[in-house]
Amino acid sequence: MADKVTILDVARAADVSPSTVSNLLNGRAERMRPSTKDRIQNAILQLGYRPNLAARGLKKGSAPLIGLIVPSVANPFFGIFARHVEEVALAGGYQVLLGNGGRDPEREKSYAEELWGHGVRGIILGSSPKNFEHLSPLLEIGLHLIAFERRSQRNDQYMVDSFGVDNVEGAYLAVNHLTTLGHQRIGFVSGSIRTVNRHDRLVGYKRALEEANIEFDESLIWQGKSDIDFGDAETMNMGRKGTVALLAQPNPPTALFAINDMVAFGTYAGARDLGLVVPDDLSIVGFDDIALTEIVDPPLTTVQQPIKEIARCAVERLLQRLQDDSIQPIGHKALSPKLTVRSSTNEHRPN
């Protein structure tokens, strides 16, 4: 986005908090020291900052915009989520500004600051980050944030509303299905497991193994080559690489649980590269239940997310808070997942 001067830049230049700048701009400076006012006004002049009229209009309820920052619409799941968010927002009289943040804190921060500068006071964040430190300046001056698929964490500094599927339960359902079919060696294919929702899916994976009296094997967890390689823009290629790597082991898995459906489609390709047939040689389970799961060959067994309901809950809650600043965040609400069994899984038949 453009290098536009924001209220945060003014605050840094004047050596004050963003809320202090906001107080001056909105006529709440009766008790402010003259020297502080001077520093802020000088910073505004030097930086060429122009208060956004849309921002002031939104505070009065007249600028109907919300923001949506997702990892990448290259994953159809987030494209579908964005469409449902837009439908609910339009029904409530709001339009949606969309950004692809790539799970990069700096990029998400840049998008959020730009949205704030355009008068957006409410954002839905789809990356499920470990914390909200990169957005803390905006949260301190009044940004309303709704998180997608992010269970509240013990060390959270900010209480944020969140809506999503129960990721622990969803992963448990997927892996329990595989253990019930007799699989003992079950691979976990993911990008970096440095988000709350992915960590929860790993917890569910481990829980299902423990219940089936299967010892956890770290070598069966594949998560790319770096901590920042989430794979959102290249999900199928990541699934392909992970499958080839896991199946190259001396004692390879007979089944795979993929972190999402696009990764699962990549595991199909990886299996094909090795001359294996799904599900005769390798059982595969995905997560999300996007439309393509029914038309791949074989149709994919996967965990269904109630994506339309999640979007509705998130948008309705955000609009409530935008229209009434006194409404406080209530934390995380987890919706129930559902396992949809198709033809990509089969009973394990030991050689």
C-alpha positions in Angstrom: 0.0 0.0 0.0 1.0 3.6 -0.4 3.4 5.3 2.1 0.7 7.4 3.7 1.2 9.3 6.9 -1.0 7.9 9.7 -1.9 8.9 13.2 0.7 6.4 14.4 3.4 8.3 12.5 2.3 11.5 14.1 2.4 9.9 17.6 5.9 8.6 17.1 7.2 12.0 15.8 5.6 13.9 18.7 6.7 11.2 21.3 3.2 10.7 22.6 0.7 7.8 22.5 -1.7 7.4 19.5 -4.6 8.0 21.8 -3.2 11.4 22.8 -3.1 12.4 19.1 -6.6 11.1 18.7 -7.8 13.2 21.7 -6.4 16.3 20.1 -7.9 15.6 16.7 -11.3 14.9 18.2 -11.6 17.9 20.5 -10.7 16.2 23.7 -7.6 18.2 24.7 -9.0 20.3 27.5 -6.5 18.9 30.1 -3.6 18.5 27.6 -0.5 20.4 28.3 0.2 23.3 25.9 3.7 21.8 25.1 2.1 18.5 24.2 -0.4 20.2 21.9 2.5 22.1 20.3 4.5 18.9 19.6 1.5 17.1 18.1 0.6 20.1 15.9 4.2 20.6 14.8 4.4 16.9 13.9 1.2 17.1 11.9 2.6 20.1 9.9 6.0 18.6 9.3 4.6 15.2 8.2 1.8 16.6 6.2 -0.8 14.5 8.0 -4.4 15.0 7.0 -7.1 13.7 9.3 -9.4 11.4 7.4 -12.9 12.6 7.1 -14.2 9.1 6.5 -12.6 8.0 9.8 -14.5 10.7 11.7 -17.7 9.8 9.8 -17.3 6.1 10.8 -17.0 7.1 14.4 -20.4 8.7 14.0 -21.8 5.7 12.3 -21.8 7.2 8.7 -18.9 5.4 7.1 -20.1 1.8 6.4 -16.8 0.0 5.9 -15.1 -3.0 7.5 -11.8 -4.6 6.7 -11.0 -8.3 6.1 -7.3 -9.5 6.2 -6.9 -13.1 5.2 -3.7 -15.1 4.6 -4.3 -15.6 0.9 -7.3 -16.0 -1.4 -5.1 -18.3 -3.4 -6.6 -20.9 -1.0 -10.2 -21.1 -2.1 -11.3 -21.5 1.5 -10.5 -17.9 2.2 -12.1 -16.8 -1.0 -15.3 -18.6 0.1 -15.0 -17.1 3.6 -14.5 -13.6 2.1 -17.7 -14.1 0.0 -19.8 -15.0 3.0 -18.3 -12.1 5.0 -19.3 -9.7 2.2 -22.8 -11.1 2.0 -23.5 -10.6 5.7 -21.8 -7.2 5.7 -23.8 -5.9 2.7 -27.0 -7.1 4.4 -26.0 -5.0 7.4 -25.3 -1.9 5.2 -21.5 -2.2 5.2 -18.9 -2.8 2.4 -15.7 -4.9 2.8 -12.2 -3.9 2.0 -10.0 -7.0 1.5 -6.3 -7.6 2.0 -4.0 -10.7 1.6 -1.7 -10.5 4.6 0.3 -13.7 4.0 0.4 -14.3 7.8 3.2 -11.6 7.8 2.8 -9.4 10.9 4.4 -6.4 9.2 2.2 -6.8 6.2 -0.9 -7.2 8.3 0.1 -4.1 10.3 0.5 -2.1 7.1 -2.9 -3.1 5.8 -4.5 -2.4 9.2 -3.0 1.1 9.4 -4.0 1.9 5.8 -7.6 0.7 6.5 -7.6 2.8 9.7 -6.5 5.8 7.6 -9.4 5.2 5.3 -11.9 5.3 8.1 -12.2 1.6 8.8 -12.7 1.0 12.6 -13.5 -2.8 12.4 -11.4 -5.6 11.0 -11.7 -9.3 10.7 -8.3 -11.0 10.9 -8.0 -14.5 9.4 -4.4 -15.5 10.2 -4.9 -16.9 13.7 -1.6 -15.3 15.0 0.0 -16.2 18.3 -0.5 -12.7 19.6 -1.7 -9.2 18.5 1.4 -7.2 19.3 1.8 -5.9 15.8 -1.7 -4.4 16.0 -1.5 -3.1 19.6 -1.2 0.6 18.6 -4.4 0.4 16.7 -6.2 -1.6 19.4 -5.2 1.0 21.9 -6.9 3.8 20.0 -10.1 1.9 19.3 -9.8 -0.6 16.5 -12.5 -3.3 16.8 -10.9 -6.6 15.9 -12.5 -10.0 15.3 -10.2 -12.9 15.0 -10.9 -16.0 12.8 -10.2 -19.5 14.3 -8.1 -18.2 17.1 -8.7 -19.6 20.6 -7.9 -17.1 23.4 -4.3 -17.5 24.7 -3.1 -17.3 28.3 -0.6 -14.5 27.5 -3.0 -12.4 25.5 -2.8 -8.7 26.3 -6.0 -7.8 24.5 -9.4 -9.5 24.8 -10.6 -10.1 21.2 -13.7 -11.7 19.9 -13.0 -14.8 17.9 -15.1 -17.2 15.9 -14.1 -20.5 14.3 -14.4 -24.3 14.3 -13.2 -26.4 17.2 -9.9 -27.3 15.6 -8.8 -29.7 18.3 -12.1 -31.7 17.8 -11.9 -31.5 14.1 -8.4 -32.9 13.9 -9.3 -35.6 16.4 -12.3 -36.7 14.2 -10.0 -36.9 11.2 -7.3 -38.9 12.9 -9.7 -41.1 14.9 -11.3 -42.1 11.6 -7.9 -43.3 10.4 -7.0 -45.2 13.5 -10.4 -46.8 13.5 -9.5 -48.1 10.0 -6.4 -49.7 11.4 -3.7 -47.1 10.5 -0.9 -46.9 13.0 1.6 -44.7 11.0 -0.3 -41.4 10.3 1.5 -38.5 8.8 0.7 -34.8 9.6 1.2 -32.5 6.6 1.3 -28.8 7.2 3.1 -25.6 6.6 4.7 -23.9 9.6 2.7 -24.8 12.8 3.1 -21.3 14.3 -0.5 -20.3 14.4 -3.1 -21.0 17.0 -5.4 -23.0 14.8 -2.7 -25.2 13.3 -1.3 -25.8 16.8 -4.8 -26.9 17.9 -5.0 -29.3 15.0 -1.8 -30.9 16.0 -3.2 -31.2 19.6 -6.2 -33.0 18.2 -4.0 -35.3 16.1 -2.0 -36.2 19.2 -5.1 -36.8 21.2 -6.5 -39.3 18.7 -3.2 -41.2 18.6 -3.1 -41.3 22.4 -6.7 -42.6 22.6 -5.7 -45.4 20.2 -2.6 -46.2 22.2 -0.3 -45.2 19.3 2.9 -43.6 20.4 3.5 -40.1 18.9 6.4 -40.0 16.4 7.9 -36.6 15.7 9.3 -37.8 12.4 5.7 -38.1 11.0 5.1 -34.3 11.4 6.0 -32.4 8.2 5.8 -28.6 8.3 8.0 -27.2 5.6 11.5 -26.0 5.8 11.2 -22.8 7.9 9.2 -21.2 10.7 7.7 -18.6 8.3 6.8 -21.0 5.5 3.0 -21.3 6.0 2.3 -22.3 2.4 -0.9 -20.3 2.0 -0.2 -19.2 -1.5 1.3 -22.6 -2.7 -0.7 -25.0 -0.6 -0.9 -27.9 -3.2 2.9 -27.8 -3.9 3.5 -27.9 -0.1 1.3 -31.0 0.2 3.1 -32.6 -2.6 6.6 -32.0 -1.1 5.4 -33.1 2.3 4.0 -36.4 1.0 7.2 -37.3 -0.9 9.3 -36.5 2.1 7.2 -38.5 4.6 6.9 -41.5 2.3 10.7 -41.6 1.7 11.2 -42.7 5.3 12.3 -46.3 6.1 8.9 -46.9 7.9 6.6 -44.6 5.9 3.0 -43.6 7.0 0.1 -45.5 5.5 -2.2 -42.5 6.0 -1.9 -38.7 6.0 -3.8 -36.0 7.7 -3.5 -32.7 5.8 -3.8 -29.3 7.5 -6.4 -28.2 4.9 -8.0 -29.5 1.7 -5.6 -27.7 -0.7 -2.7 -29.4 1.0 -4.6 -32.7 0.8 -4.9 -32.2 -3.0 -1.2 -31.8 -3.1 -0.8 -35.1 -1.2 -2.7 -36.8 -4.1 0.0 -35.5 -6.5 2.8 -36.6 -4.2 1.3 -40.1 -4.0 1.0 -40.2 -7.8 4.6 -39.1 -8.2 5.6 -42.2 -6.2 3.3 -44.5 -8.1 0.9 -45.0 -5.3 -2.9 -45.2 -5.5 -5.3 -43.4 -3.1 -6.8 -45.0 -1.0 -5.4 -48.5 -1.8 -1.8 -47.5 -1.0 -2.4 -44.3 1.0 -5.4 -43.0 2.9 -5.8 -39.2 3.0 -8.0 -36.9 5.1 -8.3 -33.1 4.7 -9.8 -30.2 6.6 -12.3 -27.5 5.5 -14.6 -29.3 3.0 -14.4 -26.8 0.1 -16.4 -27.6 -3.0 -13.5 -29.2 -4.9 -13.4 -32.1 -2.4 -16.4 -33.8 -4.1 -15.0 -33.7 -7.6 -11.4 -34.8 -7.1 -10.6 -38.4 -7.8 -11.2 -40.1 -5.4 -13.5 -37.6 -3.5 -11.8 -36.4 -0.4 -12.7 -37.4 3.2 -12.4 -34.2 5.1 -13.5 -32.2 8.2 -16.3 -29.8 7.4 -16.1 -26.3 8.8 -19.4 -24.4 9.2 -17.8 -21.5 7.2 -21.0 -19.6 6.4 -22.1 -19.6 10.1 -18.6 -18.6 11.2 -18.7 -15.6 8.8 -22.1 -14.6 10.0 -21.2 -14.7 13.6 -18.0 -12.7 13.0 -19.6 -10.0 10.9 -22.7 -9.6 13.1 -20.5 -9.3 16.2 -18.2 -6.7 14.6 -21.2 -4.6 13.4 -22.6 -4.7 17.0 -19.4 -3.4 18.4 -19.0 -0.7 15.7 -22.5 0.6 16.5 -22.1 0.4 20.3 -18.6 1.1 21.7 -19.7 0.0 25.1 -20.0 -3.6 24.0 -16.9 -5.5 25.2 -15.2 -8.5 23.6 -16.3 -11.8 25.0 -13.5 -14.1 23.8 -13.6 -17.2 21.6 -16.7 -19.1 20.4 -15.9 -22.5 18.8 -18.4 -24.1 16.4 -18.7 -27.8 16.0 -16.9 -29.6 13.1 -18.2 -32.6 11.1 -16.3 -35.4 9.5 -17.4 -36.1 5.9 -16.3 -39.5 4.8 -15.8 -40.0 1.1 -13.5 -42.3 -0.9 -10.0 -41.2 -0.1 -9.7 -43.4 3.0 -9.6 -47.2 3.3 -8.8 -49.9 5.8 -5.2 -50.5 6.4 -4.1 -53.9 5.1 -0.6 -54.9 6.4 1.6 -56.5 3.7 
